[in-house]
Each structure stands twice: as C-alpha cells, then as structure tokens.
Amino acid sequence: MAESYERPLGDILALQSDVGRAIADQIPIKLAPLEQARLARTPQINPEAYEAYLRGRYLWNQRAKQALEKSLRYFEKAVEKDPDFALGYTGLADSYSVLASTAYSFSPMEAFSKGAMAARKALQLDETLAEAHASLAQSFFYALDWLAAEKELKRSIELNPSYATARHWYALYFTVRGRFSEALAEANCACALDPLSVIINRDLGIIYYYARQPDRAIEQYQKTMELDPNFALLHQGLGRAYLEKGIRADAISEIQKAVRLSRSSSAMLATLAHAYAVTGKPQEARKILRDLRARSRRSYVSPTSIAVIFVGLSDKENALEWLEKACQQRDPGLHTLKVHPIFDSLRSEPRFQDLVRRMNFPD
C-alpha cells in the first residue's frame, strides 16, 4: 500500500526517519538497537544550513582544489546558520583533511588541527553520528595513531554500516598497512554503496596499484573514466599504472592531462617530473623541480612531492633528505611509504627503513 509523507523542510531528517521506520515496519527484518536509535533521533535543522551542507558535500566529492575550497565556505555557512548542526562540522573536518592530504592550500599541521577541532565539535553535539567518527579518524591518521583511527572507523561503520565514506577510508587504512585483501573488500563495499562516487572508484584503482596489480588498476581507472573523464587524480593514477607497465608514451600523456586538469598542482607536476626522469628526460624533470622549489617559498608544497622527483632522478641522498623533511612535518604523502611502488628503489636503504619504522604502522 502506497503512503505519502509531508513535513516542513526544516524537518527533513524527521521525514527521513518516518520513511525509514515505515519501511522497516513493512519488511521482515529486525533492526539492531543502534539502527533503531538512529531512526528515533529526529532533530530539527535550519533549512538553509542543510542546503549549504548538501552543496558543500557535492563540491567536496569532486576533490578538485577549487571545489574543495568552495565546499569549506558552504560548510562554514551551514554552521553559521545553525551552530548546533553536527553534520556541518563533519563537512568542515573532511574538507580540511582532504585539502591537506592532496597538498592543496593548507599545510598538514594547520589543516588537520582545524579538522580535528571540527570533528570533536560534531561529536560533542552528537556522539552517535557516524560521519563524525569517520572525520575524527582522519586526524588520527595525521597523528600516526593508526589504532585510534581504526577504532573510530569501526565505530562509524557500527553506527551506520551503509556510510560509504567510512568504508572508503577503512580501505585506505588497510592499504597503508599493506593488508590488501581487506582493503579491497572494504573498497568494493564502498563502491557498492556509492557506485557513482568518482573518488571511491578511483581509490579502488589505486589500491590495485599499490598491491602491484597494475592491469587491474588500469581496468578500474578506465571504468571510472566513464563517470568523470576530467578528474585529474584519475589521470594521475592511470599514468602511474601505465608507467609501472612500461607503457611510457601513454603514461606521460595521462599525467600531462592531470597537470592541465589540476591547473598545475604541485602534486601533479611532481608526478610528471618523476615520469620524465624515469623515461629519459631528466632536463624536463629538473626544470619542474626548480619551479616547485621556488613555489615552496611562496606556498605549501609537499616535501614528499619533491622527494618523488629525486627518486626518479636516482638521487637517493636528496630523496631521503626530503623524505626526512616530510616526516618532520607529518606530511600525509608518507602514509603510503610502506606500499608505494615509487619508493621501491629506496627500500634497502637503512634511512628509509628507519622512516618506515617511525610511521608507527601496526604489525
């Protein structure tokens, strides 16, 4: 039997809960206590705050620098309109963490500090909010407290097993530890929950890449290209996978697209410089290196990005020096130190092994 439901816009969450309870009443399932509690919580929210939050999330999911910066403004507007709107603070936290992780706009220390404060504010307002626990996990990633991050991600998934972002980040947690079977299981789950998310689909490809399965990575990247052919991170990943396969011309072409689409972000330029270096174009690589070092005097450039160029130039001494700087700054680029193929030439170096040890990865 069909039912209709009407509520004022400010009661949108209450409307969602009414529909959820109605569905649960009509199908033969038993809701867990956590799910029952979640349906029962129906706070009224400011319609303008909720609209700003939705716009922020739409932009945040794009993962481009300009979109992320704009998402921050929408999330700030959301909490300005409703200072008790917990979801708005999770949006702020997630925008800061992604801006830092992608080497956009903010130094990691500044961004993750602001992100942690926003996540804790969200939890103060609603400690049963799955999004807030996932947001807080990102600050523990930065602090290299991997077990605390896992605890928060598990709690997020316990509160809402259908929250795709928590599954996505749990997959990345397993990835940095080198536990690829678990990473792929979570990533595939995240893709099933949100099949149109470009970043989740892209990161399934990068997990295959880190797992030394470049063919599967290429297949996943090409599939994801149907969702958004102008996604810079996707072309970067595809270029690296081609490089791993020795398909040099296509690798360079894809990474050049990533540079153009990202408006010459430092991370993409570093990837291109590395590709030039390993394909016999060291002069082009060194030019980008000079440009990025000059840029770093004006704005933040990830030390890991500089190190990657020196790796391509087979300059181990400078590569290790810049990785040490990255470690001192807790650069998120080091999170994949244990698994990234780009660092394979350094793995026998005692200084590199010491860096891996200092990342505090659990056994």
QUICOR-V543963 format. One record per residue. RES is the residue in three letters. OMEGA is omega in radians with two decimals (NA if undefined). NEAR is the number of other ideal C-beta (glycine too) atoms within 8 Angstrom. D_LAST is the distance of its C-alpha to the last C-alpha in whole Angstrom. Layout:
RES/OMEGA/NEAR/D_LAST ; RES/OMEGA/NEAR/D_LAST
This chain:
MET/-3.12/2/54 ; ALA/3.10/3/54 ; GLU/3.04/5/53 ; SER/-3.10/4/53 ; TYR/3.11/8/52 ; GLU/3.06/3/53 ; ARG/2.98/9/51 ; PRO/-3.09/4/52 ; LEU/3.14/7/49 ; GLY/3.14/8/48 ; ASP/-3.04/10/47 ; ILE/3.14/11/45 ; LEU/3.08/10/42 ; ALA/3.09/10/44 ; LEU/3.11/10/46 ; GLN/3.14/8/42 ; SER/3.10/12/42 ; ASP/3.14/10/45 ; VAL/3.13/9/45 ; GLY/3.13/9/41 ; ARG/3.13/9/43 ; ALA/3.11/10/46 ; ILE/-3.13/8/44 ; ALA/3.14/10/42 ; ASP/-3.03/6/45 ; GLN/-3.12/5/46 ; ILE/-3.00/6/44 ; PRO/3.05/2/42 ; ILE/3.09/5/39 ; LYS/-3.13/3/38 ; LEU/3.04/8/36 ; ALA/3.14/6/33 ; PRO/3.13/6/34 ; LEU/3.13/9/32 ; GLU/3.09/8/33 ; GLN/3.14/9/37 ; ALA/-3.12/9/36 ; ARG/3.11/10/35 ; LEU/-3.09/11/38 ; ALA/-3.11/7/40 ; ARG/-3.08/9/39 ; THR/-3.14/8/42 ; PRO/3.05/5/42 ; GLN/-3.13/7/45 ; ILE/3.09/11/44 ; ASN/-3.11/9/46 ; PRO/3.13/9/47 ; GLU/3.10/8/47 ; ALA/-3.11/15/43 ; TYR/3.10/13/42 ; GLU/3.11/8/44 ; ALA/3.11/14/42 ; TYR/-3.13/15/39 ; LEU/3.10/8/39 ; ARG/3.10/10/40 ; GLY/3.14/17/37 ; ARG/3.10/10/35 ; TYR/-3.14/9/37 ; LEU/3.14/12/37 ; TRP/-3.12/14/33 ; ASN/3.13/9/32 ; GLN/3.05/9/34 ; ARG/3.05/12/31 ; ALA/-3.07/8/34 ; LYS/-3.08/12/35 ; GLN/3.13/7/38 ; ALA/3.12/11/37 ; LEU/3.13/18/34 ; GLU/3.11/11/37 ; LYS/3.11/9/39 ; SER/3.09/16/37 ; LEU/-3.12/13/36 ; ARG/3.11/9/40 ; TYR/3.12/14/40 ; PHE/3.07/16/37 ; GLU/3.10/9/39 ; LYS/-3.12/11/42 ; ALA/-3.11/17/41 ; VAL/3.03/13/40 ; GLU/3.13/6/43 ; LYS/-3.13/10/45 ; ASP/-3.09/10/43 ; PRO/3.11/5/41 ; ASP/-3.09/5/40 ; PHE/-3.02/16/39 ; ALA/-3.13/13/35 ; LEU/3.12/11/34 ; GLY/3.13/16/36 ; TYR/3.07/16/33 ; THR/3.08/16/30 ; GLY/3.08/16/32 ; LEU/-3.11/15/32 ; ALA/-3.08/18/29 ; ASP/3.11/13/28 ; SER/3.12/15/30 ; TYR/-3.08/15/29 ; SER/3.14/16/25 ; VAL/3.08/12/26 ; LEU/3.11/15/29 ; ALA/-3.07/17/26 ; SER/-3.13/9/24 ; THR/3.11/12/27 ; ALA/3.09/12/28 ; TYR/2.80/11/31 ; SER/-3.00/8/33 ; PHE/2.93/10/31 ; SER/-3.14/8/29 ; PRO/-3.09/13/25 ; MET/3.14/8/26 ; GLU/-3.04/9/29 ; ALA/-3.10/14/28 ; PHE/3.06/15/25 ; SER/3.11/8/27 ; LYS/3.13/10/30 ; GLY/3.13/18/28 ; ALA/3.13/12/26 ; MET/-3.14/8/29 ; ALA/3.13/14/31 ; ALA/-3.14/16/28 ; ARG/3.05/9/28 ; LYS/3.11/10/32 ; ALA/3.14/18/32 ; LEU/3.08/13/30 ; GLN/3.13/6/32 ; LEU/-3.10/10/35 ; ASP/-3.07/9/33 ; GLU/3.08/6/30 ; THR/-3.10/9/30 ; LEU/-3.08/14/30 ; ALA/-3.11/13/27 ; GLU/-3.10/14/28 ; ALA/3.12/17/27 ; HIS/3.09/15/24 ; ALA/3.11/16/22 ; SER/-3.13/16/24 ; LEU/3.12/14/23 ; ALA/-3.14/16/19 ; GLN/3.12/17/20 ; SER/3.08/14/21 ; PHE/3.01/12/17 ; PHE/-3.10/13/16 ; TYR/3.14/13/18 ; ALA/-3.10/9/17 ; LEU/3.05/8/14 ; ASP/-2.98/8/13 ; TRP/-3.11/14/11 ; LEU/3.06/7/11 ; ALA/3.09/10/15 ; ALA/3.13/13/15 ; GLU/3.13/11/14 ; LYS/-3.14/8/16 ; GLU/3.13/13/19 ; LEU/3.09/15/19 ; LYS/3.13/9/18 ; ARG/3.10/10/21 ; SER/-3.12/16/23 ; ILE/3.08/13/23 ; GLU/-3.13/7/24 ; LEU/-3.13/12/27 ; ASN/-3.12/10/28 ; PRO/-3.10/5/26 ; SER/3.14/5/29 ; TYR/-3.00/14/27 ; ALA/-3.11/11/26 ; THR/3.10/10/25 ; ALA/3.09/15/22 ; ARG/3.12/14/21 ; HIS/-3.10/15/22 ; TRP/3.05/12/19 ; TYR/3.06/13/17 ; ALA/3.13/17/17 ; LEU/3.05/11/16 ; TYR/3.12/15/13 ; PHE/-3.12/12/12 ; THR/-3.08/15/13 ; VAL/3.09/12/12 ; ARG/-3.13/10/8 ; GLY/3.14/7/10 ; ARG/-2.91/8/11 ; PHE/3.13/11/14 ; SER/3.11/6/16 ; GLU/3.11/8/15 ; ALA/-3.12/15/16 ; LEU/3.11/13/19 ; ALA/3.14/9/20 ; GLU/-3.14/13/20 ; ALA/3.09/15/22 ; ASN/3.06/9/24 ; CYS/3.12/9/25 ; ALA/3.12/16/25 ; CYS/3.12/12/28 ; ALA/3.14/6/30 ; LEU/-3.12/10/30 ; ASP/-3.02/8/31 ; PRO/-3.13/7/32 ; LEU/3.11/5/34 ; SER/-3.12/12/31 ; VAL/-3.07/14/31 ; ILE/3.12/10/28 ; ILE/3.10/13/26 ; ASN/3.11/14/28 ; ARG/-3.08/14/27 ; ASP/2.95/12/24 ; LEU/3.09/16/23 ; GLY/-3.10/18/25 ; ILE/3.07/11/22 ; ILE/3.05/15/19 ; TYR/3.13/13/21 ; TYR/3.12/15/22 ; TYR/3.13/12/18 ; ALA/3.12/10/18 ; ARG/3.05/6/21 ; GLN/-3.03/8/23 ; PRO/3.12/12/26 ; ASP/3.10/7/29 ; ARG/3.10/9/27 ; ALA/3.14/14/26 ; ILE/3.12/13/30 ; GLU/-3.13/8/31 ; GLN/3.11/12/29 ; TYR/-3.13/14/30 ; GLN/3.08/8/34 ; LYS/-3.12/8/34 ; THR/3.13/15/33 ; MET/3.12/11/36 ; GLU/3.14/5/38 ; LEU/-3.13/8/37 ; ASP/-3.12/8/37 ; PRO/-3.11/5/38 ; ASN/-3.11/5/38 ; PHE/-3.02/14/35 ; ALA/-3.11/14/34 ; LEU/3.13/11/30 ; LEU/3.11/15/31 ; HIS/3.06/13/33 ; GLN/-3.14/14/30 ; GLY/3.13/14/28 ; LEU/3.12/14/30 ; GLY/3.13/18/31 ; ARG/3.12/14/28 ; ALA/3.07/14/28 ; TYR/3.14/14/31 ; LEU/3.11/13/30 ; GLU/3.12/9/28 ; LYS/-3.11/9/30 ; GLY/3.14/5/33 ; ILE/-2.87/8/35 ; ARG/-3.07/9/36 ; ALA/3.13/6/39 ; ASP/3.12/9/38 ; ALA/-3.14/14/34 ; ILE/-3.12/13/37 ; SER/-3.12/9/39 ; GLU/-3.11/13/36 ; ILE/3.04/16/34 ; GLN/3.06/9/38 ; LYS/3.13/11/38 ; ALA/3.11/17/35 ; VAL/-3.12/13/37 ; ARG/-3.07/8/40 ; LEU/3.13/10/39 ; SER/-3.07/12/36 ; ARG/3.05/7/39 ; SER/3.06/7/38 ; SER/-3.08/13/34 ; SER/-3.13/12/33 ; ALA/-3.13/12/30 ; MET/3.09/14/32 ; LEU/3.11/14/34 ; ALA/3.09/15/31 ; THR/3.12/14/30 ; LEU/3.14/14/34 ; ALA/3.09/17/34 ; HIS/-3.14/14/31 ; ALA/3.07/15/32 ; TYR/-3.07/14/36 ; ALA/-3.07/13/34 ; VAL/3.10/8/33 ; THR/3.01/10/36 ; GLY/3.11/4/38 ; LYS/-3.06/8/39 ; PRO/3.14/9/38 ; GLN/3.10/6/41 ; GLU/3.13/9/40 ; ALA/-3.11/15/37 ; ARG/3.08/10/38 ; LYS/3.10/8/40 ; ILE/3.12/14/38 ; LEU/3.12/13/35 ; ARG/-3.13/8/39 ; ASP/-3.12/9/39 ; LEU/3.10/16/36 ; ARG/3.05/10/36 ; ALA/3.12/8/39 ; ARG/-3.08/10/38 ; SER/3.09/11/35 ; ARG/3.14/5/38 ; ARG/-3.08/5/39 ; SER/-3.05/5/36 ; TYR/2.99/8/32 ; VAL/-3.11/12/31 ; SER/3.06/13/27 ; PRO/3.10/13/26 ; THR/3.11/12/24 ; SER/3.09/15/27 ; ILE/3.13/15/29 ; ALA/-3.12/14/26 ; VAL/3.12/14/26 ; ILE/3.12/16/30 ; PHE/3.05/13/29 ; VAL/3.13/15/27 ; GLY/3.13/13/29 ; LEU/-3.12/11/32 ; SER/3.09/7/30 ; ASP/-3.03/8/30 ; LYS/-3.09/11/27 ; GLU/3.13/6/28 ; ASN/3.09/9/29 ; ALA/-3.14/13/26 ; LEU/3.11/14/24 ; GLU/-3.13/8/26 ; TRP/3.04/13/26 ; LEU/3.06/16/22 ; GLU/3.07/10/22 ; LYS/3.12/10/25 ; ALA/3.13/14/22 ; CYS/3.13/12/20 ; GLN/3.14/6/22 ; GLN/-3.06/10/23 ; ARG/3.13/11/20 ; ASP/3.12/12/21 ; PRO/3.08/10/20 ; GLY/3.12/11/20 ; LEU/-3.09/13/17 ; HIS/-3.14/8/15 ; THR/-3.08/10/15 ; LEU/-3.06/11/15 ; LYS/-2.95/10/12 ; VAL/-3.00/9/14 ; HIS/3.11/8/18 ; PRO/-3.07/8/20 ; ILE/-3.11/8/22 ; PHE/-3.04/10/20 ; ASP/-3.11/6/20 ; SER/-3.11/7/23 ; LEU/-2.93/12/21 ; ARG/3.14/8/18 ; SER/-3.11/4/19 ; GLU/3.13/9/20 ; PRO/3.14/5/19 ; ARG/3.10/8/19 ; PHE/3.12/13/17 ; GLN/3.10/9/14 ; ASP/3.08/8/15 ; LEU/3.10/14/15 ; VAL/3.13/10/12 ; ARG/-3.12/6/10 ; ARG/3.04/7/13 ; MET/3.02/12/12 ; ASN/3.09/7/9 ; PHE/3.08/9/6 ; PRO/3.11/6/4 ; ASP/NA/2/0
